[in-house]
Amino acid sequence: MVNEVVPRDELMGVTWKMATEITQMAPIPLQLSKRALYQGLDSQLDVQVQFEQLSQSTCFKSEDYREGMKAFLEKRRPVFKGK
């Protein structure tokens, strides 16, 4: 996968910026997304769709989801705890 193409001398800065943004994301959906990507390489479509439905349900039931929604409404950065 390619997210962005940058000149070689900008690569490290862009990479660090992206890594920093990723560390600010909610850990549960991040973990589930990573797992879905790897699992999807060898999975049948119906199995993958089931996994993604379960993942969405898991995310919507999490404390981090509620925190993200609350932070959005309060116009502040969320504080995710991985719960």
Distance bins in CASP14 RR format, pairs under 12 A and 6 or more apart:
PFRMAT RR
TARGET T0000
AUTHOR 0000-0000-0000
RMODE 2
METHOD distances of the structure
MODEL  1
1 34 0 0 0 0 0 1 0 0 0 0 0
1 37 0 0 0 0 1 0 0 0 0 0 0
1 41 0 0 0 0 0 1 0 0 0 0 0
3 14 0 0 0 0 1 0 0 0 0 0 0
3 15 0 0 0 0 0 1 0 0 0 0 0
3 17 0 0 0 0 0 1 0 0 0 0 0
3 18 1 0 0 1 0 0 0 0 0 0 0
3 19 0 0 0 0 0 1 0 0 0 0 0
3 21 0 0 0 0 0 1 0 0 0 0 0
3 22 0 0 0 0 0 1 0 0 0 0 0
4 10 0 0 0 0 1 0 0 0 0 0 0
4 11 0 0 0 0 1 0 0 0 0 0 0
4 13 0 0 0 0 0 1 0 0 0 0 0
4 14 1 0 0 1 0 0 0 0 0 0 0
4 15 0 0 0 0 1 0 0 0 0 0 0
4 17 0 0 0 0 0 1 0 0 0 0 0
4 18 0 0 0 0 1 0 0 0 0 0 0
5 11 0 0 0 0 1 0 0 0 0 0 0
5 14 0 0 0 0 1 0 0 0 0 0 0
6 12 0 0 0 0 1 0 0 0 0 0 0
6 13 0 0 0 0 1 0 0 0 0 0 0
6 14 1 0 1 0 0 0 0 0 0 0 0
6 15 0 0 0 0 1 0 0 0 0 0 0
6 17 0 0 0 0 0 1 0 0 0 0 0
6 18 0 0 0 0 0 1 0 0 0 0 0
7 13 0 0 0 0 0 1 0 0 0 0 0
7 14 0 0 0 0 1 0 0 0 0 0 0
8 14 0 0 0 0 0 1 0 0 0 0 0
8 15 0 0 0 0 0 1 0 0 0 0 0
10 16 0 0 0 0 0 1 0 0 0 0 0
10 17 0 0 0 0 1 0 0 0 0 0 0
10 18 0 0 0 0 0 1 0 0 0 0 0
11 17 0 0 0 0 0 1 0 0 0 0 0
11 18 0 0 0 0 0 1 0 0 0 0 0
12 18 0 0 0 0 0 1 0 0 0 0 0
12 19 0 0 0 0 0 1 0 0 0 0 0
13 19 0 0 0 0 1 0 0 0 0 0 0
13 20 0 0 0 0 1 0 0 0 0 0 0
14 20 0 0 0 0 0 1 0 0 0 0 0
14 21 0 0 0 0 0 1 0 0 0 0 0
15 21 0 0 0 0 0 1 0 0 0 0 0
15 22 0 0 0 0 0 1 0 0 0 0 0
16 22 0 0 0 0 0 1 0 0 0 0 0
16 23 0 0 0 0 0 1 0 0 0 0 0
17 23 0 0 0 0 0 1 0 0 0 0 0
17 24 0 0 0 0 0 1 0 0 0 0 0
18 24 0 0 0 0 0 1 0 0 0 0 0
18 25 0 0 0 0 0 1 0 0 0 0 0
19 25 0 0 0 0 0 1 0 0 0 0 0
21 30 0 0 0 0 0 1 0 0 0 0 0
21 77 0 0 0 0 0 1 0 0 0 0 0
22 29 0 0 0 0 0 1 0 0 0 0 0
22 30 1 0 0 1 0 0 0 0 0 0 0
22 31 0 0 0 0 0 1 0 0 0 0 0
22 33 0 0 0 0 0 1 0 0 0 0 0
22 34 0 0 0 0 0 1 0 0 0 0 0
23 30 0 0 0 0 1 0 0 0 0 0 0
23 80 0 0 0 0 0 1 0 0 0 0 0
24 30 0 0 0 0 0 1 0 0 0 0 0
24 68 0 0 0 0 0 1 0 0 0 0 0
24 71 0 0 0 0 0 1 0 0 0 0 0
24 77 1 0 0 1 0 0 0 0 0 0 0
24 78 0 0 0 0 1 0 0 0 0 0 0
24 79 0 0 0 0 0 1 0 0 0 0 0
24 80 0 0 0 0 1 0 0 0 0 0 0
25 31 0 0 0 0 0 1 0 0 0 0 0
25 32 0 0 0 0 0 1 0 0 0 0 0
25 33 0 0 0 0 1 0 0 0 0 0 0
25 34 0 0 0 0 0 1 0 0 0 0 0
25 59 0 0 0 0 0 1 0 0 0 0 0
25 64 0 0 0 0 1 0 0 0 0 0 0
25 68 0 0 0 0 0 1 0 0 0 0 0
25 77 0 0 0 0 0 1 0 0 0 0 0
25 78 0 0 0 0 1 0 0 0 0 0 0
25 80 1 0 0 1 0 0 0 0 0 0 0
25 82 0 0 0 0 0 1 0 0 0 0 0
26 32 0 0 0 0 1 0 0 0 0 0 0
26 33 0 0 0 0 0 1 0 0 0 0 0
26 58 0 0 0 0 0 1 0 0 0 0 0
26 59 1 0 0 1 0 0 0 0 0 0 0
26 60 0 0 0 0 0 1 0 0 0 0 0
26 62 1 0 0 1 0 0 0 0 0 0 0
26 63 0 0 0 0 1 0 0 0 0 0 0
26 64 1 0 1 0 0 0 0 0 0 0 0
26 65 1 0 0 1 0 0 0 0 0 0 0
26 66 0 0 0 0 0 1 0 0 0 0 0
26 67 0 0 0 0 1 0 0 0 0 0 0
26 68 1 0 0 1 0 0 0 0 0 0 0
26 69 0 0 0 0 0 1 0 0 0 0 0
26 71 0 0 0 0 0 1 0 0 0 0 0
26 77 0 0 0 0 0 1 0 0 0 0 0
26 78 1 0 0 1 0 0 0 0 0 0 0
26 79 0 0 0 0 0 1 0 0 0 0 0
26 80 1 0 1 0 0 0 0 0 0 0 0
26 81 0 0 0 0 1 0 0 0 0 0 0
26 82 1 0 0 1 0 0 0 0 0 0 0
26 83 0 0 0 0 1 0 0 0 0 0 0
27 33 0 0 0 0 0 1 0 0 0 0 0
27 34 0 0 0 0 0 1 0 0 0 0 0
27 59 0 0 0 0 0 1 0 0 0 0 0
27 62 0 0 0 0 1 0 0 0 0 0 0
27 63 0 0 0 0 0 1 0 0 0 0 0
27 64 1 0 0 1 0 0 0 0 0 0 0
27 65 0 0 0 0 0 1 0 0 0 0 0
27 67 0 0 0 0 0 1 0 0 0 0 0
27 78 0 0 0 0 0 1 0 0 0 0 0
27 79 0 0 0 0 0 1 0 0 0 0 0
27 80 1 0 0 1 0 0 0 0 0 0 0
27 81 0 0 0 0 1 0 0 0 0 0 0
27 82 1 0 1 0 0 0 0 0 0 0 0
27 83 0 0 0 0 1 0 0 0 0 0 0
28 34 0 0 0 0 0 1 0 0 0 0 0
28 35 0 0 0 0 0 1 0 0 0 0 0
28 55 0 0 0 0 1 0 0 0 0 0 0
28 56 0 0 0 0 0 1 0 0 0 0 0
28 57 0 0 0 0 0 1 0 0 0 0 0
28 58 1 0 0 1 0 0 0 0 0 0 0
28 59 1 0 1 0 0 0 0 0 0 0 0
28 60 0 0 0 0 0 1 0 0 0 0 0
28 61 0 0 0 0 1 0 0 0 0 0 0
28 62 1 0 1 0 0 0 0 0 0 0 0
28 63 0 0 0 0 1 0 0 0 0 0 0
28 64 1 0 1 0 0 0 0 0 0 0 0
28 65 0 0 0 0 1 0 0 0 0 0 0
28 67 0 0 0 0 0 1 0 0 0 0 0
28 68 0 0 0 0 0 1 0 0 0 0 0
28 80 0 0 0 0 1 0 0 0 0 0 0
28 81 0 0 0 0 1 0 0 0 0 0 0
28 82 1 0 1 0 0 0 0 0 0 0 0
28 83 1 0 0 1 0 0 0 0 0 0 0
29 35 0 0 0 0 0 1 0 0 0 0 0
29 36 0 0 0 0 1 0 0 0 0 0 0
29 52 0 0 0 0 0 1 0 0 0 0 0
29 55 1 0 0 1 0 0 0 0 0 0 0
29 56 0 0 0 0 1 0 0 0 0 0 0
29 57 0 0 0 0 0 1 0 0 0 0 0
29 58 0 0 0 0 1 0 0 0 0 0 0
29 59 1 0 1 0 0 0 0 0 0 0 0
29 60 0 0 0 0 1 0 0 0 0 0 0
29 61 0 0 0 0 0 1 0 0 0 0 0
29 62 0 0 0 0 1 0 0 0 0 0 0
29 64 1 0 0 1 0 0 0 0 0 0 0
29 65 0 0 0 0 1 0 0 0 0 0 0
29 68 0 0 0 0 0 1 0 0 0 0 0
29 80 0 0 0 0 1 0 0 0 0 0 0
29 82 0 0 0 0 1 0 0 0 0 0 0
30 36 0 0 0 0 0 1 0 0 0 0 0
30 37 0 0 0 0 0 1 0 0 0 0 0
30 55 0 0 0 0 0 1 0 0 0 0 0
30 59 0 0 0 0 0 1 0 0 0 0 0
30 62 0 0 0 0 0 1 0 0 0 0 0
30 64 0 0 0 0 0 1 0 0 0 0 0
30 80 0 0 0 0 1 0 0 0 0 0 0
30 82 0 0 0 0 1 0 0 0 0 0 0
31 37 0 0 0 0 0 1 0 0 0 0 0
31 38 0 0 0 0 0 1 0 0 0 0 0
31 55 0 0 0 0 1 0 0 0 0 0 0
31 58 0 0 0 0 1 0 0 0 0 0 0
31 59 0 0 0 0 0 1 0 0 0 0 0
31 62 0 0 0 0 0 1 0 0 0 0 0
31 64 0 0 0 0 0 1 0 0 0 0 0
31 80 0 0 0 0 0 1 0 0 0 0 0
31 82 0 0 0 0 1 0 0 0 0 0 0
32 38 0 0 0 0 0 1 0 0 0 0 0
32 39 0 0 0 0 1 0 0 0 0 0 0
32 51 0 0 0 0 1 0 0 0 0 0 0
32 52 0 0 0 0 1 0 0 0 0 0 0
32 53 0 0 0 0 0 1 0 0 0 0 0
32 54 0 0 0 0 1 0 0 0 0 0 0
32 55 1 0 1 0 0 0 0 0 0 0 0
32 56 0 0 0 0 1 0 0 0 0 0 0
32 57 0 0 0 0 0 1 0 0 0 0 0
32 58 1 0 0 1 0 0 0 0 0 0 0
32 59 1 0 0 1 0 0 0 0 0 0 0
32 60 0 0 0 0 0 1 0 0 0 0 0
32 62 0 0 0 0 0 1 0 0 0 0 0
32 64 0 0 0 0 0 1 0 0 0 0 0
32 82 0 0 0 0 0 1 0 0 0 0 0
33 39 0 0 0 0 0 1 0 0 0 0 0
33 40 0 0 0 0 0 1 0 0 0 0 0
33 51 0 0 0 0 0 1 0 0 0 0 0
33 52 0 0 0 0 1 0 0 0 0 0 0
33 55 1 0 0 1 0 0 0 0 0 0 0
33 56 0 0 0 0 0 1 0 0 0 0 0
33 58 0 0 0 0 0 1 0 0 0 0 0
33 59 0 0 0 0 1 0 0 0 0 0 0
34 40 0 0 0 0 0 1 0 0 0 0 0
34 55 0 0 0 0 0 1 0 0 0 0 0
35 41 0 0 0 0 0 1 0 0 0 0 0
35 43 0 0 0 0 0 1 0 0 0 0 0
35 48 0 0 0 0 0 1 0 0 0 0 0
35 51 1 0 0 1 0 0 0 0 0 0 0
35 52 0 0 0 0 0 1 0 0 0 0 0
35 54 0 0 0 0 0 1 0 0 0 0 0
35 55 1 0 0 1 0 0 0 0 0 0 0
35 58 0 0 0 0 0 1 0 0 0 0 0
36 43 0 0 0 0 1 0 0 0 0 0 0
36 47 0 0 0 0 0 1 0 0 0 0 0
36 48 1 0 0 1 0 0 0 0 0 0 0
36 49 0 0 0 0 0 1 0 0 0 0 0
36 50 0 0 0 0 0 1 0 0 0 0 0
36 51 1 0 0 1 0 0 0 0 0 0 0
36 52 1 0 0 1 0 0 0 0 0 0 0
36 53 0 0 0 0 0 1 0 0 0 0 0
36 54 0 0 0 0 0 1 0 0 0 0 0
36 55 1 0 0 1 0 0 0 0 0 0 0
36 56 0 0 0 0 0 1 0 0 0 0 0
36 58 0 0 0 0 0 1 0 0 0 0 0
36 59 0 0 0 0 0 1 0 0 0 0 0
37 43 0 0 0 0 0 1 0 0 0 0 0
37 48 0 0 0 0 0 1 0 0 0 0 0
37 51 0 0 0 0 0 1 0 0 0 0 0
37 52 0 0 0 0 0 1 0 0 0 0 0
37 55 0 0 0 0 0 1 0 0 0 0 0
38 48 0 0 0 0 0 1 0 0 0 0 0
38 51 0 0 0 0 0 1 0 0 0 0 0
39 45 0 0 0 0 0 1 0 0 0 0 0
39 47 0 0 0 0 1 0 0 0 0 0 0
39 48 1 0 0 1 0 0 0 0 0 0 0
39 49 0 0 0 0 0 1 0 0 0 0 0
39 50 0 0 0 0 0 1 0 0 0 0 0
39 51 1 0 0 1 0 0 0 0 0 0 0
39 52 0 0 0 0 1 0 0 0 0 0 0
39 54 0 0 0 0 0 1 0 0 0 0 0
39 55 0 0 0 0 0 1 0 0 0 0 0
40 46 0 0 0 0 0 1 0 0 0 0 0
40 47 0 0 0 0 1 0 0 0 0 0 0
40 48 1 0 1 0 0 0 0 0 0 0 0
40 49 0 0 0 0 0 1 0 0 0 0 0
40 50 0 0 0 0 0 1 0 0 0 0 0
40 51 0 0 0 0 1 0 0 0 0 0 0
40 52 0 0 0 0 1 0 0 0 0 0 0
41 48 0 0 0 0 1 0 0 0 0 0 0
42 48 0 0 0 0 1 0 0 0 0 0 0
43 49 0 0 0 0 1 0 0 0 0 0 0
43 50 0 0 0 0 1 0 0 0 0 0 0
43 51 1 0 0 1 0 0 0 0 0 0 0
43 52 0 0 0 0 0 1 0 0 0 0 0
44 50 0 0 0 0 1 0 0 0 0 0 0
44 51 0 0 0 0 0 1 0 0 0 0 0
45 51 0 0 0 0 0 1 0 0 0 0 0
45 52 0 0 0 0 0 1 0 0 0 0 0
46 52 0 0 0 0 0 1 0 0 0 0 0
46 53 0 0 0 0 0 1 0 0 0 0 0
47 53 0 0 0 0 0 1 0 0 0 0 0
47 54 0 0 0 0 0 1 0 0 0 0 0
48 54 0 0 0 0 0 1 0 0 0 0 0
48 55 0 0 0 0 0 1 0 0 0 0 0
49 55 0 0 0 0 0 1 0 0 0 0 0
49 56 0 0 0 0 0 1 0 0 0 0 0
50 56 0 0 0 0 0 1 0 0 0 0 0
50 57 0 0 0 0 0 1 0 0 0 0 0
51 57 0 0 0 0 0 1 0 0 0 0 0
51 58 0 0 0 0 0 1 0 0 0 0 0
52 58 0 0 0 0 0 1 0 0 0 0 0
52 59 0 0 0 0 0 1 0 0 0 0 0
53 59 0 0 0 0 0 1 0 0 0 0 0
53 60 0 0 0 0 0 1 0 0 0 0 0
54 60 0 0 0 0 0 1 0 0 0 0 0
54 61 0 0 0 0 0 1 0 0 0 0 0
55 61 0 0 0 0 0 1 0 0 0 0 0
55 62 0 0 0 0 0 1 0 0 0 0 0
56 62 0 0 0 0 0 1 0 0 0 0 0
56 65 0 0 0 0 0 1 0 0 0 0 0
57 65 0 0 0 0 0 1 0 0 0 0 0
58 64 0 0 0 0 0 1 0 0 0 0 0
58 65 0 0 0 0 1 0 0 0 0 0 0
58 82 0 0 0 0 0 1 0 0 0 0 0
58 83 0 0 0 0 0 1 0 0 0 0 0
59 65 1 0 1 0 0 0 0 0 0 0 0
59 66 0 0 0 0 0 1 0 0 0 0 0
59 67 0 0 0 0 0 1 0 0 0 0 0
59 68 0 0 0 0 0 1 0 0 0 0 0
59 69 0 0 0 0 0 1 0 0 0 0 0
59 80 0 0 0 0 0 1 0 0 0 0 0
59 82 0 0 0 0 0 1 0 0 0 0 0
59 83 0 0 0 0 0 1 0 0 0 0 0
60 66 0 0 0 0 1 0 0 0 0 0 0
60 68 0 0 0 0 0 1 0 0 0 0 0
60 69 0 0 0 0 1 0 0 0 0 0 0
61 83 0 0 0 0 0 1 0 0 0 0 0
62 68 0 0 0 0 1 0 0 0 0 0 0
62 69 0 0 0 0 0 1 0 0 0 0 0
62 78 0 0 0 0 0 1 0 0 0 0 0
62 80 0 0 0 0 1 0 0 0 0 0 0
62 81 0 0 0 0 1 0 0 0 0 0 0
62 82 1 0 0 1 0 0 0 0 0 0 0
62 83 1 0 0 1 0 0 0 0 0 0 0
63 69 0 0 0 0 0 1 0 0 0 0 0
63 70 0 0 0 0 0 1 0 0 0 0 0
63 78 0 0 0 0 0 1 0 0 0 0 0
63 79 0 0 0 0 0 1 0 0 0 0 0
63 80 0 0 0 0 1 0 0 0 0 0 0
63 81 1 0 0 1 0 0 0 0 0 0 0
63 82 1 0 0 1 0 0 0 0 0 0 0
63 83 1 0 1 0 0 0 0 0 0 0 0
64 70 0 0 0 0 0 1 0 0 0 0 0
64 71 0 0 0 0 0 1 0 0 0 0 0
64 78 1 0 0 1 0 0 0 0 0 0 0
64 79 0 0 0 0 1 0 0 0 0 0 0
64 80 1 0 1 0 0 0 0 0 0 0 0
64 81 1 0 0 1 0 0 0 0 0 0 0
64 82 1 0 1 0 0 0 0 0 0 0 0
64 83 1 0 0 1 0 0 0 0 0 0 0
65 71 0 0 0 0 0 1 0 0 0 0 0
65 72 0 0 0 0 0 1 0 0 0 0 0
65 78 0 0 0 0 1 0 0 0 0 0 0
65 80 0 0 0 0 1 0 0 0 0 0 0
65 81 0 0 0 0 0 1 0 0 0 0 0
65 82 0 0 0 0 0 1 0 0 0 0 0
65 83 0 0 0 0 0 1 0 0 0 0 0
66 72 0 0 0 0 0 1 0 0 0 0 0
66 73 0 0 0 0 0 1 0 0 0 0 0
66 78 0 0 0 0 1 0 0 0 0 0 0
66 79 0 0 0 0 0 1 0 0 0 0 0
66 80 0 0 0 0 0 1 0 0 0 0 0
66 81 0 0 0 0 0 1 0 0 0 0 0
66 82 0 0 0 0 0 1 0 0 0 0 0
66 83 0 0 0 0 1 0 0 0 0 0 0
67 73 0 0 0 0 0 1 0 0 0 0 0
67 74 0 0 0 0 0 1 0 0 0 0 0
67 76 0 0 0 0 0 1 0 0 0 0 0
67 77 0 0 0 0 0 1 0 0 0 0 0
67 78 1 0 1 0 0 0 0 0 0 0 0
67 79 1 0 0 1 0 0 0 0 0 0 0
67 80 1 0 0 1 0 0 0 0 0 0 0
67 81 1 0 0 1 0 0 0 0 0 0 0
67 82 0 0 0 0 1 0 0 0 0 0 0
67 83 0 0 0 0 1 0 0 0 0 0 0
68 74 0 0 0 0 1 0 0 0 0 0 0
68 75 0 0 0 0 0 1 0 0 0 0 0
68 76 0 0 0 0 1 0 0 0 0 0 0
68 77 0 0 0 0 1 0 0 0 0 0 0
68 78 1 0 1 0 0 0 0 0 0 0 0
68 79 0 0 0 0 1 0 0 0 0 0 0
68 80 1 0 0 1 0 0 0 0 0 0 0
68 81 0 0 0 0 0 1 0 0 0 0 0
68 82 0 0 0 0 0 1 0 0 0 0 0
69 76 0 0 0 0 0 1 0 0 0 0 0
69 78 0 0 0 0 1 0 0 0 0 0 0
70 76 0 0 0 0 1 0 0 0 0 0 0
70 77 0 0 0 0 0 1 0 0 0 0 0
70 78 1 0 0 1 0 0 0 0 0 0 0
70 79 0 0 0 0 1 0 0 0 0 0 0
70 80 0 0 0 0 0 1 0 0 0 0 0
71 77 1 0 0 1 0 0 0 0 0 0 0
71 78 1 1 0 0 0 0 0 0 0 0 0
71 79 1 0 0 1 0 0 0 0 0 0 0
71 80 0 0 0 0 1 0 0 0 0 0 0
72 78 1 0 0 1 0 0 0 0 0 0 0
END
